[in-house]
Amino acid sequence: MINRERIVKEFCRLVSIDSVSYKERELADAMIQSLEELGFEIEEDSAGEHYNGNCGNLYGYLPGNVEGDPILFSSHLDTVEPGIGKTAIVHEDGTITSDGTTVLGADDISGLVSILEAVRSIKEQGLPHRSIEVLLPIAEEVYLRGTEVFDFSKIKAKEAYVLDLDGPVGRAAIQAPTLLSFTIKIIGKAAHAGFAPEQGINAIAIAAQAISRIRQGRIGEGMTVNIGTIEGGKARNIVSEECVLRGEVRSSQHEKAVAEIELIEAVIREITEEYQAKYEFETSIGCLAYEIAKDHPVITRFQKACDKIDCPVELVSTFGGSDNNNFVKNGITGIVMSCGMNQVHSCKEYTEIDELERCTSILINLLTDRE
């Protein structure tokens, strides 16, 4: 039987541990202890060293006694800001919130708690189960940096369930976008703004022209473009020599995202040539798009697990990335499950005890399925 009281106690305990991106050490240690007590063999990699963090990705394996490939569960260790000094407040109606000054951290503590409780319940009841792998990455919230450097040759599973989606339990994302980040540095020429402005080339003015010509927002079906920051200038009486723009392109189709980046650079090239300025253009891949076929076993098993507890299933597309993007990129077919998190990335974030219990039940059904 699932221990409801234990779920609440563990959720509150883990939420109280600060674990913002690149500073997940204390939470990782707590998870190592809990998983080892359950019989997992745990390895920690050197991912933190790549980013000057204090912790690596955690990988764990627990042998099962049911034939078949292992099943992989994943929830990330980090939280967004403001995430220092979190505390969980349990309300009479079964919701759990923060005190309103920080995020709650249900993203992704709810996933971690569900995994732990599912395994505990199985072991306490002596239920036959598939071999279990867990991957608890760091730095998911900063463009999947943890799994970006993980050695996926360690993974034995062919299918994964990533517990990292908001909304009602029973929802699962089977499609996610490519996310391309870009940084544009416009290089003009400094001059005194009062005595000799004609001798300068104003990088901020060029950037303004560029922003007005680059199409932004929802620019078609399945694609968005956004310029999120602009930095430039040294003083109000100096013609700005440099200006830096940072933005992103998201698309459900990778090729379209790449094409849009090329269009953006073409605009920058044209404008800088017009003003006799220069530019530098850098791009990086945050995640790659994927779509899982609805008849794939990773989905049909999820549907079956939900049906056993009369939980409605909703298969959706998401426009956010997750570690599952990197799983799919590395040959592991996965979906992203809702796990009891709502209004994430805000101080209004909350979870519900019933939803944590429901998510745990689905994991138990997945682990004990013999097909």
Buried (B, 14 or more C-beta within 10 A) or exposed (E): EBBBEBBBEBBBBBBBBBBBBBBBBBBBBBBBEBBEEBEBEBBBBEBBEBBEBBBBBBBBBBEBEBEEEBBBBBBBBBBBEBBEEBBBBBEEEBBBBBEEEBBBBBBBBBBBBBBBBBBBBBEEEEEEBBBBBBBBBBBBBBBBBBBBBBEEEEBEBBBBBBBBBBBBBBBBBBBBBBBBBBBBBBBBBBBEBEEEEEEBBBBBBBBBBBBEEBEBEEBEEBBBBEBEEBEBBEEEEBBBBBBBBBBBBBBBBBEBBBEBBEEBBEBBEEBBEEBEBBBEBEBEBBBBBBEBEEEBEBBEBBBBBBEBBEBEBBBEEBBBBBBBBBBBBEEBBBBBBBBBBBBBBEBEBBBBBEBBBBBBBBBBBBBBBEE
